[in-house]
Amino acid sequence: MTQPPENRACPCGSGKPYGECCLPLHQGGAASSPAALMRSRYAAFVLNLPDYLRATWHQSTRPETLTLDDSPDWTSLRILDSNQTGNKGAVHFQAIYRLVSGWGFLEENSDFVREDGRWYYLRGNTSEGQLKPGRNEPCPCGSGRKYKACCL
């Protein structure tokens, strides 16, 4: 997938334009917090940027290679909690993706570490499942509309 124009909404769901949100990080800038790094990494999954994902993965746990060929159709990100203390941080998030028959989610509690002023993804404990949104809940596609008025 190609990167969206700088003035379009960032795939991470922050509500900011991509050019003001994740693009500077994708071009080598340092994330200000574990949550900002998590958002930029999610956007990298959406935009098929495996080199960025590897570059922001801590060297002690980084895979030698990374391909996103079998990555699902990611639709939205929900940051459920985040914190940082000194050079350690954590982010609890849920990433929603589209399935042929509905919606799925990946939920993760991720650990981050800061070295030389840069945050890195260290590891995460994940779980996956099928998402069954109610008619009046926000649509999992990230549109901000109710499910019944969007993708139902």
C-alpha positions in Angstrom: 0.0 0.0 0.0 1.2 3.5 -0.7 1.3 6.2 1.9 -1.7 8.5 2.1 -1.2 12.1 1.2 0.1 14.2 4.1 -3.2 16.1 4.5 -5.3 12.9 4.8 -6.3 11.5 8.2 -3.5 9.4 9.8 -4.2 5.7 9.7 -3.5 5.5 13.4 -6.8 7.1 14.3 -5.4 10.1 16.1 -7.6 12.5 14.1 -4.5 14.4 12.9 -3.3 14.6 9.3 -0.8 11.9 8.4 1.9 14.6 7.7 1.6 15.9 11.3 1.2 12.6 13.0 3.0 9.4 11.9 4.8 10.5 8.7 7.6 12.4 10.6 8.2 9.2 12.6 8.1 7.0 9.5 10.8 9.4 8.0 13.1 8.8 11.0 11.8 11.1 13.7 11.8 9.9 17.4 8.5 9.1 19.1 7.7 11.2 22.1 6.1 8.3 24.1 5.4 4.6 23.9 1.8 5.4 22.8 3.1 7.6 19.9 5.4 4.8 18.8 2.6 2.3 19.0 0.4 4.5 16.9 3.2 4.9 14.3 3.8 1.2 14.3 0.1 0.5 13.7 0.1 2.9 10.8 3.2 1.1 9.5 1.2 -2.1 9.5 -1.6 -0.4 7.6 0.8 1.2 5.1 3.0 -1.9 4.7 6.2 -0.4 6.0 8.1 -3.5 7.4 11.5 -1.6 7.4 10.0 1.0 9.8 8.6 -1.8 12.0 12.0 -3.5 12.2 13.8 -0.2 12.9 11.5 0.5 15.9 11.8 -3.0 17.3 14.4 -3.4 20.0 17.5 -5.2 18.8 17.2 -7.9 21.5 13.8 -9.1 20.2 13.8 -7.9 16.6 13.1 -10.6 13.9 15.8 -11.0 11.3 13.2 -10.5 8.5 9.6 -9.2 8.5 7.1 -9.5 5.7 3.6 -8.1 5.9 2.3 -10.1 2.9 -0.3 -12.0 5.0 -1.2 -9.0 7.2 -5.0 -8.6 7.6 -7.0 -5.5 6.4 -6.4 -3.3 9.5 -9.2 -0.8 10.0 -8.8 0.9 13.4 -6.8 1.2 16.5 -7.9 1.7 20.1 -5.4 2.7 22.7 -6.9 1.3 25.9 -4.1 2.3 28.3 -0.6 3.6 28.2 2.1 4.5 30.8 5.7 5.2 31.1 8.1 5.3 34.0 11.6 6.4 33.2 12.9 4.5 30.3 10.2 1.8 30.4 6.7 2.0 29.0 3.6 -0.1 28.3 0.7 0.3 25.9 -2.5 -1.8 26.0 -4.3 -1.6 22.6 -6.8 -3.3 20.4 -6.3 -3.3 16.7 -9.4 -4.1 14.6 -9.3 -5.8 11.2 -11.8 -6.8 8.6 -12.6 -10.5 8.0 -14.5 -12.0 5.1 -17.3 -12.8 7.5 -17.1 -9.8 9.8 -14.5 -8.3 12.1 -11.6 -9.5 14.2 -9.3 -8.0 16.8 -5.8 -8.3 18.1 -5.4 -7.1 21.6 -1.9 -6.7 23.1 -0.2 -5.5 26.2 3.1 -4.2 24.7 6.4 -3.3 26.5 8.6 -0.5 25.3 12.1 0.7 26.3 13.8 4.0 25.6 17.5 3.9 24.7 19.5 6.9 23.6 16.4 9.1 23.6 14.4 6.7 21.3 11.5 4.4 22.1 11.6 0.8 20.9 9.0 -1.9 20.9 10.3 -4.8 23.1 7.6 -7.5 23.3 3.9 -8.0 23.7 1.3 -10.5 25.0 -1.4 -10.9 22.5 -4.8 -12.4 22.1 -7.1 -12.5 19.1 -10.8 -12.9 18.6 -13.9 -12.2 16.6 -15.5 -8.8 17.1 -19.3 -8.6 17.2 -20.2 -4.9 17.3 -23.7 -3.9 18.3 -25.8 -1.8 16.0 -25.4 1.4 18.0 -21.7 1.0 18.8 -19.0 2.9 16.8 -18.2 1.2 13.5 -15.0 -0.9 13.7 -13.9 0.6 10.4 -12.9 3.7 12.3 -15.3 6.1 10.5 -16.7 7.5 13.7 -20.2 6.6 12.7 -22.5 4.1 14.3 -22.1 0.5 13.0 -25.8 0.4 11.8 -25.2 3.5 9.7 -21.9 2.4 8.2 -20.7 -1.1 7.6 -23.7 -3.2 8.8 
